[in-house]
């Protein structure tokens, strides 16, 4: 007889994979609790970046990415998920309740492609070559994110100057913000054993100079140089609303796009900081064909045979997952 709920070991495996999701400055701001076949996902407010993310939007987007990583991993492991988002309106940090069931058929080959992509994906902050025409992006990306109530817009090359201006506006607003700069240099540019962004995962000064769309991090020491301007395709994820529900679903959509792109051999870099400021957000919104609220951008391109930057570290499973004792 098939088990009716996943056992504790399978939950540990799935949560470890979920924790490979991208998060702002690799803070991994989530907590999970498993009890009697129910898994709860909560934001960890103690890991919110007060200066970088004052409203907690990027924190919730990060948790949404972990939620999608989790459901993707569980599907490949033979379990489907029923997700109830924001189950307790009185507790804004309680983001999702996950229950489990078996489908009428087992995992499909593409489910394993996405599972592999969870392990392979990393944020590449170097300039990209163009999307490889021999490795096309999934034509269904727009349809895939629609299930989350999110719209995906692939921006034309002509949008590049506007995006560069939005980047400059964001950077200028942060340049003399000492609280923001303190957070940035605490979390990025040196090796922490469990979180943060090591130097080896950050672009060198030469590579940073070639990327006109992105967050300005401390100078890194990634292992290879690209001697041309960034030629990435840029996509925007937008929502109708701008509340915690919209942020969570935007994070799920972000994860889905990143994994699909990784599964087809592309390099990716998610960007959530450019939609923090009203002026830069408005500029990005002007590029959209509708009145949606921009939540995240993603650079997608080809890294060819260049050495990959170091993957960022992850917190031990015991620090993010609690498993309640089984009741007798």
BANUDREN-218695 format. One record per atom (N, C-alpha, C, O): residue in one letter; x, y, z. Coordinates in steps of 0.02 Angstrom, whole numbers, plus 50000, padded with zeros to 5 digits. Example, Ala and Ser with C-alpha at 12.3 -4.5 7.8 and 13.67 -1.06 7.14 Angstrom:
A506604971650390
A506154977550390
A506604983550390
A507124983450423
S506424988850354
S506844994750357
S506455000250394
S506705005750402
This chain:
X500424994050000
X500005000050000
X500445006350000
X500925006750038
X500275011049957
X500665017249954
X500555021350017
X499995021650044
X501085024650042
X500985029150099
X500545034950080
X500535037050022
X500175037450129
X499715042950115
X500035049750125
X499775054850102
X500605049950159
X500985056250168
X501725054550161
X501925048950176
X502135059350140
X502855058050136
X503155056750205
X502935059550255
X503665052550206
X504005051450270
X504495057150283
X504625061350240
X504765057150344
X505195062750365
X505815063350321
X506025068950304
X506105057750301
X506715058050261
X506585061150193
X506995065050168
X506025059450162
X505865062350098
X505755069850105
X505955073750061
X505425072050158
X505325079150170
X505995082650177
X506095088150151
X506465079650212
X507125082650219
X507465083550151
X507755088850138
X507415078550109
X507705078950042
X507375084550002
X507725088649971
X506715084850004
X506355089949966
X506515096949992
X506595101649952
X506565097850057
X506715104450085
X507425106450069
X507555112350055
X507895101750071
X508575103350050
X508595106049979
X508955110749964
X508205102949935
X508175105349866
X507815112049862
X508025116349823
X507295112949901
X506945119449902
X507415125049922
X507365130649897
X507865123549968
X508325128649993
X508865130549942
X509255135049955
X508875127149885
X509325129249831
X509035135249793
X509355137949748
X508435137349810
X508115142949776
X508515149349786
X508865150049837
X508475153949738
X508815160349747
X508445164649799
X507845164149807
X508825168749834
X508525173349882
X508955179649884
X509535179549865
X508645185049907
X509005191449907
X509635190849950
X509595189150009
X510205192249920
X510865191749952
X510995184749982
X511405184050027
X510635179749956
X510695172949983
X510575172750058
X510935169350095
X510075176350081
X509885176350151
X509485170150171
X509465168350230
X509175166850121
X508765160850134
X508255162150190
X508275158950243
X507805167050179
X507375169450233
X506735165550243
X506185168350241
X506795158950252
X506205154750259
X506285149850316
X506835148150337
X505715147650341
X505685142350391
X505125137550371
X504615139650344
X505235131150383
X504725126150367
X504615121550427
X505085120250465
X503995119250435
X503825114650489
X503375109150461
X502885110450426
X503555102850477
X503185097050452
X502855093550511
X503185091750560
X502195092550506
X501825089550561
X501235085650532
X500795088650501
X501225079150543
X500665074950525
X500465075850451
X499875076450435
X500945075850407
X500805076150336
X500665083050309
X500475083750251
X500765088250349
X500665095150327
X501315098950335
X501625098850388
X501525102350282
X502135106250283
X501955113650280
X501605115750234
X502185117550328
X502045124750330
X502665128650310
X503225127050333
X502575133650267
X503115138050246
X502995144950276
X502465147850267
X503495147450312
X503445154150342
X504045158350322
X504605155750313
X503935164750315
X504485169450307
X504835170150375
X504515169850427
X505485171050373
X505875172250433
X506025179650438
X506495182050407
X505635183450477
X505715190750478
X506395192850505
X506615198450492
X506715188550544
X507375190150570
X507915190450517
X508465192950529
X507755187950456
X508235188050402
X508045193150347
X508325193150293
X507565197350364
X507395202750317
X507935208050319
X508195209750372
X508105210750261
X508605216050255
X508245222750260
X507925224950212
X508305226050318
X507895231850332
X508015237550283
X507545241050264
X508635238650262
X508785244150217
X508685242150144
X508435246150104
X508865236150127
X508815233650058
X508095232250039
X507895233449982
X507715229850087
X507045227150073
X506555229450126
X506295225350164
X506425235950131
X506035238650187
X505335235850194
X505085235150250
X505005234250139
X504325231650142
X504305224050149
X503775221250159
X504885220850143
X504895213550144
X504685210350079
X504555204250077
X504645214250026
X504425211449961
X504915206249934
X504705200849913
X505565207949935
X506055203249908
X506105197049952
X506255191549927
X505975197750016
X505955191950061
X505405187150039
X505515181150035
X504795189850026
X504235185550007
X504345182549938
X504175176749926
X504625186549891
X504785183749825
X505275177949833
X505195172749799
X505765178649876
X506245173249889
X505885166949915
X506045161449894
X505425167949961
X505045162249988
X504615159049934
X504525152949934
X504345163049889
X503965160249833
X504395155849789
X504165150649765
X505015157949778
X505475153849738
X505615147249773
X505645141949741
X505695147449839
X505805141249877
X505185136749874
X505245130649870
X504595139749875
X503975135849871
X503935132149804
X503755126249803
X504105135549749
X504095132049685
X504635126849680
X504515121349654
X505235128249705
X505765123149706
X505515116949744
X505645111249724
X505175118149800
X504915112649841
X504425108449802
X504485102249800
X503925111449771
X503425107649735
X503725104049675
X503505098649658
X504225107149643
X504565104049587
X504935097749610
X504905092549578
X505295098349666
X505655092649692
X505185087049712
X505305081149697
X504635088749745
X504165083649767
X503845080049708
X503725074049711
X503695083649655
X503405080549595
X503875075249568
X503655069749551
X504515076849563
X504995072049538
X505095066149586
X505285060649566
X504955067349650
X505015062049700
X504365058049708
X504315053749752
X503865059549666
X503265055449665
X502675058249703
X502175054649713
X502705064549725
X502155067549763
X501925073949729
X502335078049708
X501275074949725
X500995081149703
X500785085249764
X500655082549817
X500765091849755
X500625096249811
X499975100149802
X499815102349747
X499615100849856
X499045105449859
X499265111249903
X499395110449963
X499315117049873
X499595122949908
X499045127749926
X498665129949883
X498995129349988
X498545134450012
X498975140450032
X499335140150081
X498925145849995
X499335151650007
X499015156250058
X498405157250058
X499425158950102
X499195163550155
X498605160550194
X498055163450194
X498705154850226
X498155151450261
X497905155050323
X497355153650347
X498315159650350
X498105163150411
X498225170650400
X498795173050407
X497695174250384
X497765181350369
X498015185350429
X498265190950420
X497935182750487
X498175186250547
X498925185750556
X499215189450596
X499245181150520
X499965180150525
X500275181150456
X500305176350417
X500505187150440
X500755188450372
X501385184550355
X501555183950296
X501735181850405
X502335177950391
X502175170650374
X502615167050351
X501555168550386
X501345161750370
X501135161850296
X500585164050280
X501565159450252
X501475160450180
X501115154850144
X500745156150097
X501205148650166
X500885143150129
X500835136950172
X501265135550215
X500305133250160
X500215126650190
X500205121650132
X499825122450084
X500615116450138
X500695111650084
X500465104750107
X500705102250158
X500005101750070
X499795094850081
X499975090750019
X500145093549967
X499935084350025
X500225079949975
X499735074649952
X499305072449990
X499805072549888
X499425066949863
X499795063949804
X500235067149775
X499615057849787
X499905054549728
X499485056149667
X498865056549671
X499825057149610
X499465058249548
X499255051749516
X499425046349540
X498885052349462
X498655046349426
X499215043249385
X499165037549363
X499755046949375
X500345044249340
X500965046749375
X500955051749411
X501515043249365
X502125044949399
X502475050949368
X502215053949321
X503055052849395
X503435058449368
X503605057449294
X503715051849272
X503605062949257
X503765062849186
X504495064849175
X504805067749219
X504775063349116
X505485064949104
X505665072149118
X506195073649146
X505215076849099
X505385083949110
X505405085749184
X505755090349204
X505025082049225
X505065083149297
X505775081949323
X506015085549366
X506105076849296
X506785075449316
X507275080549287
X507785082049318
X507115083349228
X507525088849201
X507515094749248
X508035097849261
X506935096349274
X506875102049320
X507205100549387
X507495104949419
X507165094249409
X507505092349471
X508265093249463
X508595095749508
X508525091149406
X509235092049392
X509405099449390
X509935101549414
X508955103449361
X509075110649356
X509125113849425
X509505118649433
X508765111349474
X508815114049542
X509535113549567
X509795118149598
X509855108049552
X510545106949576
X511055110849535
X511585112649560
X510895112149471
X511375115349427
X511315122949427
X511805126449412
X510735125649442
X510605132849435
X511035137049482
X511165135049539
X511265142649457
X511605147649498
X511485154449466
X511325154849407
X511575159649505
X511515166449478
X512185168549450
X512685168849486
X512195169949385
X512805171749350
X512785179249336
X512385181549296
X513215183049370
X513195190349365
X513665193049311
X513735199149305
X513975188749272
X514415190849218
X513995192749157
X513395191149154
X514305195949107
X513945197049044
X513835190449008
X514235185849012
X513275190148971
X513095184048935
X513195185048860
X513165190548835
X513305179548827
X513215179148755
X512465178748742
X512075177448788
X512245179848679
X511525179348665
X511255172348679
X511625167548682
X510595171948686
X510265165448692
X510465161248631
X510405163548574
X510685155248643
X510915150748590
X510315148648547
X509845145648574
X510315150148482
X509745148148441
X509645140648436
X509105138248418
X510175136848452
X510115129548452
X509835126848517
X509695120848523
X509755131248566
X509465129348631
X508905134148648
X508965138148694
X508365133948611
X507845138948619
X507515138648687
X507435133248717
X507335144548712
X506935144748773
X506265141448762
X505995141448706
X505995138648815
X505345135448808
X504835140448783
X504735145748812
X504505138748727
X504015143348697
X503415144448743
X503045149248735
X503335140048791
X502745140448834
X502865144348898
X502445144148944
X503425148048904
X503575151548966
X503005156048988
X502835156249047
X502715159748941
X502175164248959
X501575160448987
X501255162649035
X501435154648958
X500885150548983
X501045147549050
X500615146849093
X501685145649060
X501875142549123
X501775147249182
X501555145049235
X501945153649174
X501885158249231
X501175160749240
X501005163349293
X500755159849190
X500065162249196
X499695158549252
X499245161349283
X499895152349266
X499565148549319
X499655151749388
X499275150249434
X500155156149395
X500275159549458
X499955166549459
X500035170349507
X499595168249406
X499325174949401
X499855180049385
X499805185949404
X500375177949350
X500955182149333
X501005182549257
X500865177649222
X501225188349233
X501335189149161
X502085189649148
X502455192649186
X502295186849092
X502995187049072
X503045191049006
X502685189648958
X503475195949006
X503595200048947
X504325199448927
X504775200848967
X504445197248865
X505125197148838
X505265203848807
X504925205848759
X505755207548833
X505875214348811
X506315214348748
X506765210248741
X506165218848702
X506575219348641
X507245222648657
X507335225748710
X507705222048612
X508365225148621
X508305232748629
X508705235848663
X507795235648598
X507705242848601
X507545245348672
X507585251348686
X507355240748717
X507195242548786
X507825243348829
X507785245748885
X508385241448802
X509005241248841
X509195248048871
X509355248348931
X509165253548833
X509345260048864
X508895261848923
X509135264748972
X508255260248918
X507795261748974
X507975257649035
X507965260149091
X508135251349024
X508335247049080
X508995249449111
X509075249249172
X509455251649069
X510085254349095
X509965260549137
X510285261549189
X509495264749115
X509325270749154
X509015268749221
X509165271849272
X508575263749221
X508275261349283
X508815258649330
X508775259749391
X509315255249303
X509875252849343
X510255258649375
X510415258449434
X510385263749335
X510755269549360
X510365273249414
X510645275449464
X509715273949404
X509295277249454
X509315273449520
X509365276449574
X509265266849515
X509275262749576
X509955263349610
X509985264149671
X510485262949571
X511155263549600
X511275270349632
X511585270749686
X511045275649600
X511145282349627
X510775283249692
X511025286449738
X510175280349697
X509785280949759
X510115277349817
X510005279049875
X510525272249802
X510835268149853
X511555270249869
X511845268049919
X511845274349826
X512575275449829
X512795278049896
X513315275949923
X512415282749925
X512615285749989
X512155283650046
X512125286950098
X511805278050036
X511385275150088
X511825270550130
X511945264750112
X512055273050187
X512545269250226
X512245262750254
X512595257750259
X511595262850271
X511295256650297
X511265251350243
X511405245550255
X511075253450182
X511055248750126
X511755246050111
X511845240050103
X512245250450108
X512925248350092
X513205243650146
X513575238950130
X513035244950208
X513255240550262
X512965233550254
X513315228550261
X512315233150238
X512005226650226
X512335223050167
X512485217150170
X512435226850113
X512725223850053
X513405220850068
X513535215150049
X513835224550101
X514505222150113
X514535217050170
X515035213450176
X514015216650211
X513985211250260
X513835204650226
X514125199450242
X513365204750179
X513115198550149
X513495196550086
X513465190750066
X513855201050055
X514175199549991
X514915201449992
X515105206750017
X515315196949964
X516015198549954
X516505195250001
X517105196349996
X516255191050047
X516705187150089
X516365180550105
X515755179950099
X516755175750126
X516495169050134
X516165168150202
X516485168850254
X515525166650200
X515165164550259
X514995157150250
X514865155050194
X515005153250302
X514935145950294
X514245143650272
X514185138250243
X513725147650284
X513045145250273
X512615149550227
X512115147150200
X512795155750217
X512375160250178
X512805165850149
X513425165550153
X512495170850120
X512865176250089
X513155174250021
X513065168649998
X513505178949990
X513775178049923
X514535178549925
X514795183949937
X514895173149913
X515625173349916
X515915177149856
X515585178049806
X516545179349863
X516885182949810
X516875179149744
X516795182049691
X516945172449749
X516985168449689
X516335168049650
X516325165749593
X515785170349680
X515145170549646
X514975177449619
X514445178449590
X515425182249630
X515315189149607
X515765190749548
X516315188049542
X515525195149505
X515895196849444
X516505201149460
X516495205149507
X517025200349421
X517615204749426
X517425211749404
X516885212849374
X517855216549417
X517725223449397
X517645223949321
X517205227449297
X518065220249283
X518015220449210
X517345217649187
X517025220449142
X517125212249217
X516485209349198
X515895213749218
X515415214449181
X515935216549278
X515395221049300
X515305226949252
X514755229149239
X515875229349226
X515845235149181
X515485233549116
X515265238049081
X515425227049099
X515095225049037
X514345223949045
X513995222748996
X514105224149107
X513395222749120
X513055229249141
X513185231949194
X512605231649098
X512285238049112
X511625237349148
X511305242449164
X511405231249162
X510765230049196
X510895225249254
X511015219349244
X510875227849315
X510985223449372
X511165227249434
X511275233349433
X511205223649490
X511395226649554
X512155227349555
X512515223049530
X512395232749584
X513115233849591
X513355230649656
X513255233349710
X513685224949649
X513955221249706
X514685223149717
X514995226249674
X514975221149774
X515695221849782
X516065218049726
X515795213249697
X516665220249711
X517065217049658
X517225209949678
X517475208749733
X517095205249632
X517195198149646
X517805195449611
X518225199049584
X517845188849611
X518425185449581
X518205179349542
X518525174149545
X517645180049503
X517435174449462
X518005172549415
X518455176549402
X517975166449389
X518575163349361
X518695164649288
X519195162149261
X518285168349254
X518415169549183
X518165176449163
X517715179249194
X518465179249111
X518315185949088
X517925185749023
X518065181548980
X517445190049015
X517065190848953
X517205197848927
X517115202748963
X517435198348866
X517695204648841
X517205208148795
X517415211648749
X516565207348807
X516065210848767
X515475212748811
X515365209648863
X515085217748791
X514505219648830
X513995214048835
X513955209748791
X513615214248888
X513095209248899
X512595209148841
X512365214348819
X512435203148817
X511955202248762
X511365197848784
X511065194448742
X511215198048847
X510665193848874
X509995196148847
X509895202048830
X509535191448844
X508825192948837
X508555194648907
X508725191248956
X508155199848912
X507875201848977
X507115200748976
X506765203048931
X506875197249027
X506155196349035
X505925199649099
X506305200149147
X505305201849100
X505005205049159
X504415200849181
X504005198749141
X504375199749246
X503795196449277
X503385201849311
X503645205749352
X502745202049295
X502305207249324
X501665204149349
X501455198749328
X501345207749395
X500725205449426
X500205210949424
X500365216749411
X499575209049436
X499045214149439
X499105218249503
X499035224349503
X499215214749559
X499255218049624
X499965218749648
X500435216949614
X500025221549709
X500685222549738
X500665221149813
X500925225049853
X500335215549831
X500295213549901
X500705207149911
X501035204849864
X500685204449971
X501095198549986
X500895192549943
X501325188449926
X500255192049927
X500045186549883
X500355187149814
X500585182249786
X500375193249788
X500685194349722
X501425193049725
X501715190149679
X501745195049780
X502465194049786
X502635186549789
X503105184249757
X502235182749828
X502355175649834
X502295172249766
X502725168249747
X501765173749729
X501665170649664
X502195172949614
X502395169049571
X502415179049619
X502965181349576
X503595177249589
X503965175649543
X503715175549652
X504295171349668
X504225164349640
X504715161449616
X503615161549642
X503515154949612
X503645155249536
X503975150849509
X503385160449504
X503495161149432
X504235162149417
X504495159449368
X504575166149458
X505285167249449
X505665160649450
X506075159349406
X505525156549500
X505845149949504
X505705145749443
X506155142449416
X505085145749420
X504895141549363
X505285143649301
X505535139349265
X505345150149289
X505715152449230
X506455150749237
X506765148449188
X506745151849295
X507455150249305
X507595142949293
X508095141249261
X507165138549318
X507295131349310
X507195129249237
X507585125149212
X506685131849204
X506585130249133
X507185132549092
X507415128949048
X507435138549106
X508005141149069
X508625136949083
X509005135349037
X508735135149145
X509305130949163
X509265124149129
X509765121449105
X508655121249128
X508565114649097
X508715114649023
X508885109448995
X508655120448990
X508815120848919
X509515123548907
X509685125448850
X509935123748959
X510635125348951
X510805132748953
X511355134648930
X510365136948979
X510495144148980
X510765146349048
X510635143249100
X511125151949046
X511335155349107
X510815160449126
X510475163249082
X510735161749191
X510215166249214
X510475170649271
X510935168849308
X510155176449278
X510275180849335
X509635184449353
X509415188749315
X509315182749409
X508695186249429
X508865193049460
X509375193849493
X508415197849450
X508505204649476
X507845206949508
X507335207549473
X507855208149573
X507255210449607
X507345217449636
X506855220449659
X507955220149636
X508075226549668
X507845232449626
X507685237749654
X507815231649560
X507645237249516
X506915239149520
X506715244349494
X506515234949553
X505795236449560
X505635238749631
X505055238649651
X506145240749669
X506035243349736
X505845250749736
X505425252849776
X506145254649691
X506045261849691
X505505263749641
X505465261049586
X505085268549661
X504515270449618
X504745272849549
X504425271149499
X505285276649546
X505495279549482
X505755274149434
X505555274049376
X506185269749459
X506445264449415
X505895259349399
X505875256749343
X505465258049446
X504905253449434
X504445256149380
X504195252549338
X504325262749383
X503895265849334
X504205265449264
X503855264349215
X504865266449260
X505205265849195
X505125258849167
X504975257949108
X505225253849210
X505155246949187
X504435245549166
X504305242249116
X503965248149206
X503255247249190
X503075250249123
X502625247749089
X503415255649103
X503265258849039
X503445254448980
X503215255648924
X503835249248992
X504035244748938
X503545238948928
X503595235148880
X503065238348974
X502595232748972
X501995234448928
X501805240248923
X501695229448897
X501125230648853
X500475231548891
X499955232648860
X500495231048958
X499885231848998
X500055236049059
X500595238849063
X499605236349106
X499705240549165
X499935236449225
X499805238349282
X500275230849213
X500495226649268
X501025229949310
X501345234749290
X501125227149371
X501625229549418
X502255225349410
X502225219349424
X502815228149388
X503425224149381
X503675221749449
X503715225649497
X503825215349453
X504075212449516
X504795210049511
X505175210649559
X504995207449453
X505675204749446
X505865204749373
X505445204349329
X506515205349361
X506805204549294
X507265198549296
X507525196749349
X507365195549238
X507845190049232
X508255191149169
X507985191949115
X508915191149177
X509355190849119
X509465183549101
X509605179449144
X509385181949037
X509465175049013
X509915175248952
X509825179348907
X510415170948951
X510865170748894
X511265164448893
X511085159448923
X511825164748859
X512265158948853
X512935160648884
X513215165948872
X513195156048924
X513865156748953
X514365152448916
X514955152348933
X514125148848865
X514555144348825
X514965139848870
X514695136648915
X515615139448857
X516035134848895
X516405138248952
X516875135348979
X516215144248969
X516565147849022
X516465144349089
X515945141249101
X516975144849131
X516925141749196
X516355144949236
X516265151049235
X515985140849271
X515425143349311
X515685146749374
X516185144549403
X515345152149396
X515515154949462
X515355149749516
X514975145049506
X515645150849573
X515515146349629
X514775146949650
X514505152449654
X514465141249664
X513785141449692
X513805144049764
X514295142949800
X513285147549783
X513265150349850
X513105144949901
X512775140049885
X513335145849963
X513235140750015
X512505140650038
X512115145150023
X512335135450075
X511655134750102
X511685133050176
X512145129850200
X511175135350211
X511115133950283
X510985126550294
X510675123350251
X511205123750350
X511045116650364
X510295115750372
X509945120150395
X510065109950352
X509345108550351
X509035109550420
X508455111550425
X509415108050473
X509145108550541
X508975115850560
X508575116950605
X509275120550525
X509145127550543
X508535130450508
X508315135950526
X508265126850459
X507675129450423
X507065124850429
X506505127150418
X507165118450447
X506615113650448
X506525110850519
X507005108550550
X505905111050542
X505715107750605
X505225102150588
X504745103250552
X505355096250615
X504905090550606
X504605088850674
X504965086950721
X503955089550679
X503615088150743
X503645080750759
X503605076650713
X503725078950822
X503725071850841
X503065068650821
X502525071650825
X503115062450798
X502505058850779
X502075057550841
X502325055850894
X501425058250832
X500975057150888
X500815049750893
X500715046350843
X500805047250953
X500675040150964
X499925038750961
X499715032950969
